[in-house]
Amino acid sequence: MSAIEVAAQTQQVLWSAFMLASVFGALAQITHFCTMGAIADVYSMGDWRRARMWLLAVGVAMIGFGVMAGRGVIDPAATFYSSPRLLWASALVGGLMFGAGMVLASGCGSKTLVRIGGGNLKSLVVLIVMGVAAAATLRGLTAVWRTNTIDLLMVELVTRQDLPSLLAPALGVAKTDLSLVLGLGLGLALCTASLLRSGGDKREMALAGAGVGVLVTAMWWVSGHLGFVPEHPETLEATYLASNTRAMEAFSFVAPAAALLNWLTWFSDSSQVLNLAVVLPLGVVLGSAAAALARGEFRWEGFAGPADTARHLGGAVLMGVGGVTAMGCTIGQGLSGLSTLSLGSALATAGIVAGAVVALRWQMWQLERQA
């Protein structure tokens, strides 16, 4: 493959990812798909409709990833979610921070982008602050604290941390076969559990849950198959084109917020090139804006006052630091990561849910005290 062909294929990857992100943004705007909202609905009202959307999305994404991994379409070992280094403390603590932060900031990273598309200026401020905090935790002051403290609490596994890698030796089966079986089995179980529960509009739930799950699967294919070059003409190494992590990637929105700010502020630097981390947030905003304008739902919205501003700023910082520490957000770990059957993703998702519940209880206590 020549350098010209690689450049053309890179453009295909970027445009495909941008279109998928735009559809994600429009779908989330129309159906109100939101993991934080799902947790809040269950906690405050016992309403499982949006939680079932999320479970269905995870199930469909598991099936898609498992089938592609089992058939050799993508390499399941080519994601950072399956690293042999299980950063269990970082996943749990980072998840707790992110979960609490998304409640204070009125939404996770993906919901923040969707709300920006709908005219929410508060979410624009949250995105900027979250991006700065994420950049600091990737390479700055909080990065030093992270690597010298919590990241040291980890387990070095003899194999990769995804379930097929962990279980295949004990069961005496091929990892690719187990990826297919576990992806289909666990994915179908989640889909069945979400669809069998009564209550709510099942068509809307299927549109949101199955739609998001298909988009995550498609993103894995774009990054892991369309974007894979066995031998790059310049480095002579296997390469995933347009990747920000040098591995195949799906949807995630915390570290990409930092990448987007970095690209915007250093645009004239020749070393700054478009990658998936830049185009995905832009696509979500554009898709959400298009849906909001088409449905007459676009509304400018600002902060209600100093207390509202402080709460959102604090939440943004927690999301930026926590999302990088946990290596993902509600979408990055709670959907893309879980689709790979990663143990670390399960720990991070549990931390996010726990952090959200703690923050919701704190908000409830605040309201009761004021009353």
C-alpha positions as CSV (number, residue, x, y, z in Angstrom):
1,M,0.0,0.0,0.0
2,S,1.4,3.4,-1.0
3,A,1.4,6.6,1.0
4,I,-1.3,8.1,-1.2
5,E,-3.5,5.1,-0.6
6,V,-2.9,5.3,3.1
7,A,-3.9,9.0,3.1
8,A,-7.1,8.2,1.1
9,Q,-8.0,5.4,3.5
10,T,-7.4,7.7,6.5
11,Q,-9.9,10.2,5.0
12,Q,-12.4,7.3,4.7
13,V,-11.9,6.4,8.4
14,L,-12.3,10.0,9.5
15,W,-15.4,10.7,7.4
16,S,-17.0,7.4,8.4
17,A,-16.4,8.1,12.1
18,F,-17.7,11.6,11.8
19,M,-20.9,10.4,10.2
20,L,-21.4,7.7,12.8
21,A,-20.9,10.3,15.6
22,S,-23.4,12.6,13.9
23,V,-26.0,9.9,13.9
24,F,-25.2,9.1,17.5
25,G,-25.7,12.8,18.4
26,A,-29.0,13.0,16.5
27,L,-30.2,9.7,18.1
28,A,-29.3,10.8,21.6
29,Q,-31.0,14.2,21.1
30,I,-34.3,12.6,19.8
31,T,-34.5,9.6,22.2
32,H,-32.9,11.3,25.3
33,F,-30.4,8.4,25.6
34,C,-28.3,9.2,28.6
35,T,-26.6,6.9,31.2
36,M,-26.6,9.5,33.9
37,G,-30.3,10.2,33.3
38,A,-31.0,6.4,33.4
39,I,-29.3,6.2,36.8
40,A,-31.2,9.2,38.1
41,D,-34.5,7.9,36.8
42,V,-34.0,4.6,38.6
43,Y,-32.8,6.2,41.8
44,S,-35.4,9.0,42.0
45,M,-38.5,7.4,40.5
46,G,-37.9,3.7,40.0
47,D,-38.2,4.3,36.3
48,W,-36.2,1.8,34.3
49,R,-37.0,2.9,30.8
50,R,-33.7,4.7,30.0
51,A,-31.8,2.0,32.0
52,R,-33.3,-0.6,29.6
53,M,-32.1,1.5,26.7
54,W,-28.6,1.4,28.0
55,L,-28.7,-2.4,28.7
56,L,-30.0,-3.0,25.2
57,A,-27.2,-0.9,23.8
58,V,-24.6,-2.8,25.8
59,G,-26.1,-6.1,24.7
60,V,-26.1,-5.2,21.0
61,A,-22.6,-3.9,21.2
62,M,-21.4,-7.1,22.9
63,I,-23.0,-9.2,20.2
64,G,-21.4,-7.0,17.4
65,F,-17.9,-7.0,18.9
66,G,-18.1,-10.7,19.8
67,V,-19.2,-11.7,16.3
68,M,-16.5,-9.6,14.6
69,A,-13.8,-10.8,17.0
70,G,-14.9,-14.5,16.6
71,R,-14.9,-14.2,12.8
72,G,-11.5,-12.5,12.6
73,V,-12.9,-9.2,11.3
74,I,-11.2,-7.3,14.1
75,D,-8.4,-8.2,16.6
76,P,-9.9,-8.0,20.1
77,A,-6.4,-7.7,21.6
78,A,-5.9,-4.4,19.7
79,T,-7.8,-2.3,22.2
80,F,-6.3,-0.7,25.4
81,Y,-9.4,-2.1,27.2
82,S,-7.8,-5.6,27.1
83,S,-4.4,-4.6,28.4
84,P,-2.8,-7.2,30.8
85,R,-2.3,-4.4,33.4
86,L,-5.5,-4.3,35.4
87,L,-5.6,-0.8,37.0
88,W,-8.3,-1.8,39.4
89,A,-7.9,1.1,41.8
90,S,-7.8,3.7,39.0
91,A,-10.9,2.2,37.4
92,L,-12.9,2.3,40.7
93,V,-11.7,5.7,42.0
94,G,-11.8,7.3,38.6
95,G,-15.2,5.9,38.0
96,L,-16.4,7.3,41.4
97,M,-15.1,10.7,40.5
98,F,-16.6,10.7,37.0
99,G,-20.0,9.4,38.3
100,A,-20.3,12.1,40.9
101,G,-19.1,14.8,38.4
102,M,-21.6,13.9,35.7
103,V,-24.4,14.4,38.2
104,L,-23.1,17.8,39.3
105,A,-22.6,18.8,35.7
106,S,-26.0,17.6,34.6
107,G,-24.7,15.0,32.2
108,C,-21.8,12.8,31.2
109,G,-19.4,13.6,28.3
110,S,-21.7,12.5,25.5
111,K,-24.7,14.2,27.0
112,T,-22.7,17.4,27.4
113,L,-21.9,17.3,23.6
114,V,-25.6,16.6,22.8
115,R,-26.7,19.5,24.9
116,I,-24.2,21.8,23.3
117,G,-25.9,20.9,20.0
118,G,-29.2,21.9,21.5
119,G,-28.0,25.3,22.5
120,N,-26.9,24.7,26.1
121,L,-24.2,27.2,26.9
122,K,-23.6,25.7,30.3
123,S,-22.6,22.4,28.6
124,L,-20.1,24.4,26.4
125,V,-18.4,25.6,29.6
126,V,-18.5,22.1,31.0
127,L,-16.8,20.7,27.9
128,I,-14.0,23.3,28.0
129,V,-13.3,22.8,31.7
130,M,-13.6,19.0,31.4
131,G,-11.1,19.1,28.5
132,V,-8.6,21.1,30.4
133,A,-8.9,18.8,33.4
134,A,-8.6,15.8,31.2
135,A,-5.4,17.2,29.5
136,A,-3.9,17.9,32.9
137,T,-4.6,14.3,33.9
138,L,-3.1,12.9,30.7
139,R,0.1,14.9,30.7
140,G,0.0,17.7,33.4
141,L,0.0,18.2,37.1
142,T,-2.8,15.7,37.9
143,A,-1.1,13.2,35.6
144,V,2.0,13.1,37.8
145,W,-0.3,12.6,40.9
146,R,-2.2,9.8,39.1
147,T,0.9,7.9,37.9
148,N,2.7,8.2,41.2
149,T,-0.2,7.1,43.4
150,I,-3.3,5.3,42.3
151,D,-2.0,3.8,39.1
152,L,0.6,1.9,41.1
153,L,-2.2,-0.1,42.6
154,M,-2.6,-2.6,39.8
155,V,-2.3,-6.3,39.0
156,E,-0.1,-7.6,36.2
157,L,-2.1,-10.5,34.7
158,V,-0.5,-13.4,32.8
159,T,-3.0,-12.8,30.0
160,R,-5.2,-10.0,28.8
161,Q,-8.0,-8.8,31.0
162,D,-11.0,-9.5,28.7
163,L,-13.1,-12.5,29.6
164,P,-12.2,-14.7,26.6
165,S,-8.5,-14.3,27.3
166,L,-9.0,-15.0,31.0
167,L,-11.3,-18.1,30.5
168,A,-10.0,-19.7,27.3
169,P,-6.9,-21.4,28.9
170,A,-9.0,-22.9,31.7
171,L,-11.7,-24.1,29.4
172,G,-9.3,-25.4,26.8
173,V,-11.0,-23.6,23.9
174,A,-9.8,-21.1,21.3
175,K,-10.1,-17.5,22.3
176,T,-11.8,-16.5,19.1
177,D,-14.4,-19.1,19.6
178,L,-15.0,-18.0,23.2
179,S,-15.2,-14.4,22.1
180,L,-18.1,-15.4,19.7
181,V,-19.9,-17.5,22.3
182,L,-19.6,-15.1,25.2
183,G,-20.4,-12.1,23.1
184,L,-23.5,-13.7,21.7
185,G,-24.5,-15.3,25.1
186,L,-24.1,-12.3,27.3
187,G,-25.3,-9.9,24.7
188,L,-28.5,-11.8,24.0
189,A,-29.1,-12.1,27.8
190,L,-28.9,-8.3,28.2
191,C,-31.1,-7.7,25.2
192,T,-33.7,-10.2,26.4
193,A,-33.7,-8.8,29.9
194,S,-34.2,-5.2,28.6
195,L,-37.0,-6.2,26.1
196,L,-39.0,-8.5,28.3
197,R,-39.6,-5.9,31.1
198,S,-42.9,-4.3,30.8
199,G,-43.7,-0.6,30.7
200,G,-42.6,2.3,28.4
201,D,-42.6,2.5,24.7
202,K,-40.6,-0.5,23.4
203,R,-40.3,1.0,20.0
204,E,-38.5,4.1,21.3
205,M,-36.3,1.9,23.6
206,A,-35.4,-0.4,20.7
207,L,-34.6,2.6,18.5
208,A,-32.3,4.1,21.1
209,G,-30.7,1.0,22.6
210,A,-30.3,-1.1,19.5
211,G,-29.4,2.0,17.5
212,V,-26.6,3.1,19.9
213,G,-25.3,-0.5,20.1
214,V,-25.2,-0.8,16.3
215,L,-23.3,2.5,16.1
216,V,-20.7,1.3,18.6
217,T,-20.3,-1.9,16.6
218,A,-19.9,0.1,13.4
219,M,-17.3,2.3,15.0
220,W,-15.3,-0.8,16.0
221,W,-15.5,-1.9,12.4
222,V,-14.4,1.5,11.1
223,S,-11.4,1.8,13.4
224,G,-10.5,-1.9,13.7
225,H,-11.1,-3.1,10.1
226,L,-11.4,-0.2,7.7
227,G,-8.6,1.7,9.5
228,F,-6.2,-1.3,9.9
229,V,-3.1,-1.3,7.7
230,P,-0.9,-4.4,8.2
231,E,2.2,-2.6,7.1
232,H,2.4,1.2,6.9
233,P,4.6,2.3,4.1
234,E,6.6,4.7,6.3
235,T,7.0,2.7,9.5
236,L,6.6,-0.8,8.1
237,E,4.5,-1.6,11.2
238,A,0.8,-2.6,11.6
239,T,-1.1,0.6,12.1
240,Y,-4.6,1.7,13.0
241,L,-5.2,4.9,11.0
242,A,-6.4,8.1,12.6
243,S,-6.2,6.5,16.0
244,N,-5.4,8.7,19.0
245,T,-4.2,5.8,21.1
246,R,-2.4,3.7,18.4
247,A,-5.0,1.1,18.9
248,M,-8.5,0.5,17.5
249,E,-11.1,2.8,19.2
250,A,-14.8,3.2,19.5
251,F,-16.8,6.0,21.1
252,S,-15.4,7.8,24.2
253,F,-15.7,11.5,25.1
254,V,-13.4,12.6,27.9
255,A,-9.8,12.3,26.5
256,P,-11.3,13.3,23.1
257,A,-12.4,16.6,24.8
258,A,-8.8,17.3,25.6
259,A,-7.7,16.2,22.1
260,L,-10.3,18.6,20.5
261,L,-9.1,21.6,22.6
262,N,-5.5,20.7,21.8
263,W,-6.3,20.6,18.0
264,L,-8.1,23.9,18.1
265,T,-5.4,25.7,20.1
266,W,-2.5,24.3,18.2
267,F,-4.1,24.1,14.7
268,S,-1.3,25.9,12.9
269,D,1.3,23.4,14.2
270,S,2.1,21.0,11.4
271,S,2.2,18.1,13.9
272,Q,-1.5,18.5,14.7
273,V,-3.5,16.2,12.5
274,L,-7.2,15.2,12.5
275,N,-7.8,11.9,14.3
276,L,-10.8,10.1,15.8
277,A,-10.6,11.9,19.1
278,V,-11.2,15.2,17.3
279,V,-13.9,14.3,14.8
280,L,-16.1,12.2,17.2
281,P,-17.0,15.1,19.5
282,L,-17.6,17.4,16.5
283,G,-19.8,14.9,14.9
284,V,-22.0,14.4,18.0
285,V,-22.5,18.2,18.4
286,L,-23.4,18.6,14.7
287,G,-25.8,15.6,14.7
288,S,-27.5,16.9,17.9
289,A,-27.8,20.4,16.5
290,A,-29.4,19.1,13.3
291,A,-31.9,17.1,15.2
292,A,-32.7,19.9,17.6
293,L,-33.2,22.4,14.9
294,A,-35.3,20.0,12.8
295,R,-37.6,19.2,15.7
296,G,-37.8,22.8,17.0
297,E,-36.1,21.9,20.2
298,F,-33.1,24.2,19.9
299,R,-33.0,26.6,22.9
300,W,-30.3,28.8,24.3
301,E,-29.7,28.1,28.0
302,G,-27.3,29.6,30.5
303,F,-26.4,29.3,34.2
304,A,-29.1,30.1,36.7
305,G,-26.7,31.7,39.1
306,P,-23.4,31.4,41.0
307,A,-24.3,28.2,42.8
308,D,-25.3,26.6,39.5
309,T,-22.1,27.7,37.9
310,A,-19.9,26.4,40.8
311,R,-21.7,23.0,40.7
312,H,-21.2,22.6,37.0
313,L,-17.6,23.7,37.1
314,G,-16.8,21.2,40.0
315,G,-18.6,18.5,38.1
316,A,-16.6,19.2,34.9
317,V,-13.3,19.0,36.8
318,L,-14.3,15.7,38.4
319,M,-15.3,14.3,35.0
320,G,-12.1,15.3,33.3
321,V,-9.8,13.9,36.1
322,G,-12.0,10.9,36.8
323,G,-12.6,10.0,33.1
324,V,-8.9,9.9,32.3
325,T,-8.1,8.1,35.5
326,A,-10.7,5.4,34.8
327,M,-9.7,5.4,31.1
328,G,-13.2,6.1,30.0
329,C,-16.7,7.6,30.7
330,T,-20.2,6.2,30.6
331,I,-19.8,5.6,26.9
332,G,-16.0,4.9,26.7
333,Q,-16.0,2.3,29.5
334,G,-19.8,1.7,30.1
335,L,-20.5,0.9,26.5
336,S,-17.4,0.6,24.2
337,G,-15.3,-1.0,27.0
338,L,-18.0,-3.4,28.2
339,S,-18.6,-4.6,24.6
340,T,-15.1,-6.0,24.7
341,L,-15.9,-7.9,28.0
342,S,-13.1,-6.2,29.8
343,L,-12.8,-6.7,33.5
344,G,-11.4,-3.2,34.0
345,S,-14.4,-1.7,32.1
346,A,-16.8,-3.6,34.5
347,L,-15.0,-2.1,37.5
348,A,-15.0,1.4,36.0
349,T,-18.7,1.2,35.2
350,A,-19.5,0.0,38.7
351,G,-17.5,3.0,40.1
352,I,-19.4,5.4,37.8
353,V,-22.8,4.1,39.0
354,A,-21.7,4.2,42.6
355,G,-20.4,7.8,42.2
356,A,-23.6,8.9,40.6
357,V,-25.7,7.4,43.4
358,V,-23.6,9.2,46.0
359,A,-24.0,12.5,44.2
360,L,-27.7,12.0,43.8
361,R,-28.1,11.3,47.5
362,W,-26.1,14.4,48.3
363,Q,-28.3,16.5,46.0
364,M,-31.4,15.0,47.7
365,W,-30.0,15.8,51.1
366,Q,-29.4,19.4,50.0
367,L,-33.0,19.8,48.8
368,E,-34.3,18.3,52.0
369,R,-32.2,20.7,54.1
370,Q,-33.3,23.7,52.1
371,A,-36.9,22.6,52.5
